[in-house]
């Protein structure tokens, strides 16, 4: 299953309702699990982003919809990147002409 790295920042609304953040994250995890995906890691971070989440999802379409649905609620902004494992990386490099 593809792996994705989600970078998230709180919006004004999200930070002003910060105590609701764990509940919002639980709802995201439940939605992801309903698609067959799962959260592999979650980190509260300092710097440019507030949270980093490593997830597995069935497809680019599924994770994109979940990211958009989460952002549409107004508490966060997300950036989602497809991540390739070391094995996938090696296969990609080996297949180069």
C-alpha positions in Angstrom: 0.0 0.0 0.0 1.4 3.4 -0.9 2.9 5.5 1.9 2.3 9.3 2.3 3.8 12.0 4.4 1.2 14.6 5.5 2.5 18.0 6.7 -0.1 20.0 8.5 -0.4 23.5 10.0 -3.1 24.8 12.2 -5.3 27.6 10.8 -6.5 30.5 13.1 -9.6 28.4 13.7 -7.6 25.3 14.5 -5.2 26.9 17.0 -8.1 28.8 18.7 -9.8 25.4 19.2 -6.6 23.6 20.0 -8.1 21.4 22.7 -10.3 19.8 20.0 -7.3 18.8 17.9 -7.0 15.2 19.3 -10.7 14.6 18.6 -10.2 15.9 15.0 -7.2 13.6 14.6 -9.2 10.6 15.9 -11.9 11.4 13.3 -9.2 11.5 10.5 -7.7 8.2 11.7 -11.2 6.6 11.7 -11.9 7.9 8.2 -8.6 6.6 6.9 -9.1 3.2 8.5 -12.5 2.9 6.8 -10.7 3.1 3.5 -8.3 0.3 4.5 -5.5 2.7 5.3 -3.7 3.4 8.6 -1.6 5.9 10.4 1.9 4.6 10.7 3.3 7.6 12.7 2.2 11.0 14.1 4.5 13.7 15.3 3.8 17.2 16.8 6.8 19.2 15.5 8.3 22.6 15.8 9.2 24.8 12.9 7.4 25.5 9.6 4.8 22.8 10.2 2.8 21.8 13.3 2.2 18.1 12.6 3.7 15.3 10.5 1.7 12.2 9.9 2.9 9.1 8.0 0.1 7.2 6.6 -0.7 4.3 4.3 -3.7 4.7 2.0 -5.0 2.5 -0.9 -4.4 5.2 -3.5 -3.5 8.8 -4.3 -7.2 9.5 -4.8 -8.1 8.2 -1.4 -5.5 10.2 0.5 -6.2 13.3 -1.6 -9.9 13.2 -0.7 -9.2 12.7 3.0 -6.7 15.5 3.0 -9.2 17.8 1.3 -12.0 16.8 3.6 -9.8 17.5 6.6 -8.8 20.9 5.3 -12.4 21.8 4.4 -13.3 21.6 8.1 -11.2 24.7 8.5 -8.8 23.7 11.3 -5.7 22.7 9.3 -3.9 23.2 6.0 -2.2 20.1 4.6 0.5 19.2 2.2 0.6 15.6 1.1 3.6 13.8 -0.5 3.9 10.3 -1.9 6.8 8.6 -0.1 8.7 5.7 -1.6 10.2 3.0 0.6 13.8 2.0 0.1 12.8 -1.1 -1.9 10.6 1.1 -4.2 13.4 3.6 -4.5 15.9 0.9 -5.5 13.4 -0.5 -8.1 12.9 2.9 -9.6 16.6 3.6 -9.9 17.3 0.2 -11.3 14.7 0.7 -14.0 16.3 3.9 -15.3 17.8 3.7 -18.8 
